[in-house]
Amino acid sequence: MVFRARRPDWETVGGDWPNRAHSRFLLAHGFRWHVQLAGRGPVLLLLHGTGASTHSFRDLLAPLAAHFTVVIPDLPGHGFTANPPASSFTLPGMGRSVAALLHQLRLSPDLVLGHSAGAAILIRMALDRHIHPKAIISLNGALLPFKGSSGHWFSGLAKLLLMNPLVPRVFAWSATDTRRVESLIRDTGSDIDARGLELYARLFREPGHVGGALAMMANWDLRALRDLVAHLDTPLHLVVAEHDRTVSPADADLIAARAGDADLRVLPGLGHLAHEERPDVIVDLILDLARRHGVLSDKTPAAVCVGPGRCETG
């Protein structure tokens, strides 16, 4: 079962959405997507994690658009992207959906970064030959099944959705208390600014967004990925934050040991939402890896982007 609810309204909920000028809506894989596009040059695809949206990369888009064609979609059922068929909420299904979006955009990513569950989608897409990037960057990647009490809580809540479609509405109602949202974000090990908290609260008050996130969690099965990464022939950079309390940094050690071409980097002092705490650190990391893999040259001039599709080489 997929929870069906009206998507957040673009003119009200998204009226002042970050990087709104770069947003567009289009049909791909049978449903309507919200995607942000900016810049020019090599294609960089960024995928957010469960429960987030394009806003998660709000402070990365402008500096990265000076070097890349940046593509940031709302995942199916998240933010302003519609719910897909139930089969598309699985890990392979998400990969097929994102691949269809890229095909519709006529773009093939040269470099990809996924945060949390977004990293699992990108790895699966590479394994299924939907994408052929020069490298995959996993930022606090959720690549193994959740363990411990928090994992059981998330799993149980997601499964409850399949039996009771009122759950997303109850969760959305509770998000009207901003203290609950602040506590939820703080529990990830991250301390983000007031703007970020307000955007998460805005989304968490939308049953359509909450239902999409819970449906994704209910259909998520990462058990096979642990073994499949041994067949990954794309360089994998596992970036983990020291204080991540959502995904154990130790999980990356296990993935690194199984993947054929992987390395591990630790971000000191940051939590699960490291890219929202220190976007400058993540931008520098992406640029460094892009040069390392030949996606960017040291001689590549940066472009200054002053609006949608308006970039000039400096």
C-alpha positions as CSV (number, residue, x, y, z in Angstrom):
1,M,0.0,0.0,0.0
2,V,1.2,3.5,-0.8
3,F,-0.2,6.4,1.2
4,R,-1.9,8.8,-1.2
5,A,-2.2,12.4,-0.2
6,R,-2.0,15.7,-1.9
7,R,1.5,16.9,-2.5
8,P,2.8,20.0,-0.7
9,D,1.5,23.0,-2.6
10,W,4.3,24.7,-4.6
11,E,2.8,28.2,-4.4
12,T,2.3,28.2,-0.6
13,V,4.6,25.6,1.0
14,G,7.2,26.2,-1.8
15,G,6.6,29.9,-2.2
16,D,10.1,30.8,-0.9
17,W,11.8,27.5,-1.5
18,P,15.6,27.5,-1.6
19,N,16.9,27.9,-5.1
20,R,13.3,28.1,-6.4
21,A,14.5,29.9,-9.6
22,H,16.3,26.7,-10.6
23,S,13.2,24.5,-10.1
24,R,11.3,22.8,-12.8
25,F,8.5,20.2,-13.0
26,L,8.4,17.4,-15.5
27,L,6.9,13.9,-16.1
28,A,9.2,10.9,-16.0
29,H,8.5,7.2,-15.3
30,G,4.8,8.0,-15.2
31,F,4.7,10.7,-12.4
32,R,5.5,14.3,-11.9
33,W,8.9,15.3,-10.6
34,H,10.3,18.4,-8.9
35,V,14.0,18.8,-9.9
36,Q,16.5,21.7,-9.6
37,L,19.0,22.3,-12.4
38,A,21.8,24.9,-12.4
39,G,25.2,25.5,-14.0
40,R,26.9,24.0,-16.9
41,G,29.8,21.6,-17.5
42,P,30.2,18.0,-16.3
43,V,27.0,16.6,-14.8
44,L,26.8,16.2,-11.0
45,L,23.8,14.4,-9.6
46,L,22.9,14.9,-5.9
47,L,20.4,12.6,-4.1
48,H,19.0,13.4,-0.7
49,G,18.1,10.9,2.0
50,T,14.8,9.7,3.3
51,G,12.5,12.4,4.7
52,A,14.5,15.3,3.0
53,S,14.2,17.1,-0.3
54,T,16.2,19.4,-2.6
55,H,16.4,21.9,0.3
56,S,18.9,19.6,2.0
57,F,21.5,20.8,-0.6
58,R,20.4,24.4,-0.6
59,D,23.8,25.8,0.2
60,L,25.7,23.6,-2.1
61,L,23.9,24.3,-5.4
62,A,25.3,27.8,-6.1
63,P,29.0,27.0,-5.5
64,L,28.8,23.7,-7.3
65,A,27.0,25.3,-10.3
66,A,30.1,27.3,-10.9
67,H,31.8,24.1,-12.0
68,F,29.1,21.5,-12.9
69,T,25.7,21.0,-14.4
70,V,24.0,20.3,-11.0
71,V,20.9,18.0,-10.9
72,I,19.0,17.8,-7.6
73,P,15.6,16.0,-7.7
74,D,13.1,15.5,-4.9
75,L,13.0,11.7,-4.7
76,P,9.7,9.9,-5.4
77,G,7.1,10.7,-2.7
78,H,9.3,13.4,-1.2
79,G,8.9,17.1,-1.2
80,F,7.1,18.2,-4.4
81,T,7.6,15.0,-6.4
82,A,4.5,12.8,-6.7
83,N,4.1,9.3,-5.3
84,P,5.1,6.6,-7.7
85,P,3.6,3.1,-8.0
86,A,4.3,1.0,-4.9
87,S,7.0,-1.0,-6.7
88,S,9.0,2.1,-7.3
89,F,9.5,2.6,-3.5
90,T,11.9,-0.3,-3.4
91,L,15.6,0.3,-3.7
92,P,15.8,-1.1,-7.3
93,G,12.5,0.8,-8.1
94,M,13.9,4.1,-6.9
95,G,17.0,3.5,-9.1
96,R,14.8,2.9,-12.2
97,S,12.8,6.0,-11.5
98,V,15.8,8.3,-11.1
99,A,17.2,6.7,-14.3
100,A,14.0,7.6,-16.1
101,L,14.3,11.1,-14.9
102,L,17.9,11.4,-16.2
103,H,16.8,10.0,-19.5
104,Q,14.0,12.5,-19.8
105,L,16.5,15.3,-19.0
106,R,19.0,13.8,-21.5
107,L,21.7,13.9,-18.9
108,S,24.3,11.3,-17.9
109,P,26.1,12.1,-14.6
110,D,29.9,12.2,-14.5
111,L,30.0,12.3,-10.7
112,V,27.3,11.5,-8.2
113,L,26.8,12.1,-4.5
114,G,24.1,10.5,-2.3
115,H,23.3,11.4,1.3
116,S,22.1,8.6,3.5
117,A,19.5,6.5,1.6
118,G,20.5,8.5,-1.5
119,A,23.9,6.8,-1.5
120,A,22.2,3.4,-1.6
121,I,20.1,4.4,-4.6
122,L,23.2,5.5,-6.5
123,I,25.2,2.4,-5.7
124,R,22.2,0.2,-6.9
125,M,21.9,2.3,-10.0
126,A,25.6,1.8,-10.8
127,L,25.2,-2.0,-10.2
128,D,22.2,-2.1,-12.5
129,R,24.1,-0.1,-15.1
130,H,21.6,2.8,-15.1
131,I,24.5,5.2,-14.5
132,H,28.2,5.1,-15.3
133,P,29.8,7.9,-13.2
134,K,33.5,8.2,-12.7
135,A,33.0,7.9,-9.0
136,I,30.3,7.7,-6.3
137,I,30.4,9.7,-3.2
138,S,28.5,8.3,-0.2
139,L,27.9,10.9,2.5
140,N,26.8,9.1,5.7
141,G,25.4,6.4,3.4
142,A,22.6,4.3,4.8
143,L,24.0,1.1,3.2
144,L,23.1,-1.5,5.8
145,P,19.9,-2.4,7.6
146,F,19.3,-0.3,10.7
147,K,20.4,-1.9,14.0
148,G,19.4,-1.3,17.5
149,S,16.4,0.3,19.1
150,S,16.1,3.3,16.8
151,G,16.2,1.0,13.8
152,H,13.3,-1.1,15.2
153,W,11.3,2.1,15.8
154,F,11.8,3.3,12.3
155,S,11.0,-0.1,10.8
156,G,7.9,-0.5,13.0
157,L,6.6,2.9,12.2
158,A,7.0,2.4,8.5
159,K,5.3,-1.0,8.6
160,L,2.4,0.6,10.5
161,L,1.8,2.8,7.5
162,L,0.8,-0.3,5.5
163,M,-2.0,-1.0,7.9
164,N,-3.1,2.5,9.0
165,P,-3.0,5.4,6.5
166,L,-3.7,7.8,9.4
167,V,-0.1,7.5,10.6
168,P,1.3,10.2,8.2
169,R,-1.4,12.6,9.3
170,V,-0.7,12.0,13.0
171,F,3.0,12.5,12.4
172,A,2.4,15.6,10.4
173,W,0.1,17.0,13.1
174,S,2.9,16.4,15.8
175,A,5.3,18.3,13.6
176,T,3.4,21.5,14.3
177,D,5.4,21.6,17.6
178,T,8.7,23.0,16.4
179,R,10.4,21.6,19.5
180,R,9.7,18.1,18.3
181,V,11.3,18.8,14.9
182,E,14.3,20.4,16.6
183,S,14.7,17.3,18.8
184,L,14.4,15.0,15.8
185,I,17.1,16.8,13.9
186,R,19.3,17.1,17.0
187,D,19.0,13.3,17.4
188,T,20.9,12.9,14.1
189,G,24.0,14.4,15.7
190,S,23.8,17.6,13.7
191,D,23.2,21.2,14.6
192,I,21.7,23.0,11.7
193,D,20.6,26.7,11.3
194,A,17.1,28.0,11.9
195,R,16.3,28.2,8.2
196,G,17.0,24.4,7.8
197,L,14.9,23.6,10.9
198,E,12.0,25.6,9.5
199,L,12.2,23.9,6.1
200,Y,12.2,20.4,7.7
201,A,9.3,21.5,9.9
202,R,7.4,22.7,6.9
203,L,7.8,19.4,5.1
204,F,7.1,17.3,8.2
205,R,3.7,19.1,8.5
206,E,2.7,17.7,5.1
207,P,1.1,14.3,5.2
208,G,2.0,13.7,1.6
209,H,5.7,14.1,2.3
210,V,5.6,12.1,5.5
211,G,3.6,9.3,3.8
212,G,6.1,9.1,0.9
213,A,9.1,8.9,3.3
214,L,7.4,6.2,5.4
215,A,6.4,4.2,2.3
216,M,10.0,4.3,1.2
217,M,11.1,3.0,4.5
218,A,8.5,0.3,4.6
219,N,9.7,-1.0,1.2
220,W,13.4,-0.6,1.8
221,D,15.6,-3.7,2.0
222,L,19.3,-3.2,2.2
223,R,20.3,-6.8,3.0
224,A,21.4,-7.6,-0.5
225,L,23.5,-4.4,-1.0
226,R,26.1,-5.5,1.5
227,D,27.1,-8.4,-0.7
228,L,26.4,-6.7,-4.1
229,V,28.9,-4.0,-3.4
230,A,31.6,-6.6,-4.1
231,H,30.6,-6.4,-7.8
232,L,30.7,-2.6,-7.9
233,D,33.3,-1.5,-10.5
234,T,32.9,2.2,-9.8
235,P,35.2,4.0,-7.3
236,L,33.3,4.5,-4.1
237,H,34.2,7.2,-1.6
238,L,32.7,6.6,1.8
239,V,32.5,9.9,3.7
240,V,31.3,9.5,7.3
241,A,30.7,12.1,10.0
242,E,32.3,11.5,13.4
243,H,29.1,12.3,15.3
244,D,26.5,10.7,13.0
245,R,23.9,9.2,15.3
246,T,21.6,8.0,12.5
247,V,23.9,5.8,10.5
248,S,26.8,4.2,12.4
249,P,30.2,5.3,10.9
250,A,31.3,1.7,11.6
251,D,29.0,0.5,8.8
252,A,31.3,2.2,6.3
253,D,34.2,0.0,7.4
254,L,32.2,-3.1,6.5
255,I,31.2,-1.7,3.1
256,A,34.8,-0.5,2.4
257,A,36.1,-4.0,3.1
258,R,33.6,-5.6,0.7
259,A,33.8,-3.1,-2.2
260,G,36.5,-3.5,-4.8
261,D,37.6,0.1,-5.0
262,A,36.6,2.1,-2.0
263,D,38.2,4.5,0.5
264,L,37.0,6.0,3.7
265,R,37.1,9.6,4.9
266,V,36.0,10.9,8.3
267,L,34.5,14.4,8.9
268,P,35.4,15.4,12.4
269,G,32.9,17.2,14.6
270,L,29.9,16.8,12.3
271,G,26.7,14.7,12.3
272,H,24.4,13.0,9.9
273,L,23.4,16.3,8.2
274,A,27.1,17.3,7.7
275,H,26.3,18.9,4.3
276,E,23.9,21.3,6.0
277,E,26.2,22.0,8.9
278,R,29.3,22.7,6.8
279,P,28.4,23.0,3.1
280,D,31.8,24.5,2.4
281,V,33.5,21.4,3.6
282,I,31.4,19.2,1.3
283,V,31.8,21.5,-1.7
284,D,35.6,21.4,-1.3
285,L,35.5,17.6,-1.0
286,I,33.4,17.2,-4.2
287,L,35.8,19.5,-6.1
288,D,38.8,17.6,-4.9
289,L,37.3,14.2,-5.9
290,A,36.1,15.6,-9.2
291,R,39.7,16.7,-10.0
292,R,41.1,13.4,-8.8
293,H,38.9,11.5,-11.2
294,G,39.4,13.8,-14.1
295,V,35.8,15.2,-14.1
296,L,37.3,18.6,-13.6
297,S,40.7,19.9,-14.7
298,D,42.8,22.2,-12.6
299,K,42.7,24.5,-15.5
300,T,38.8,24.4,-15.7
301,P,37.6,28.0,-15.1
302,A,34.8,28.5,-12.7
303,A,31.5,29.9,-14.0
304,V,29.5,32.5,-12.2
305,C,25.8,31.6,-12.3
306,V,23.4,34.6,-11.8
307,G,20.2,32.9,-12.7
308,P,18.6,29.8,-14.3
309,G,20.7,28.8,-17.2
310,R,22.7,32.0,-17.0
311,C,26.3,31.2,-16.3
312,E,29.4,33.0,-17.5
313,T,33.0,31.7,-17.3
314,G,35.2,33.7,-15.1
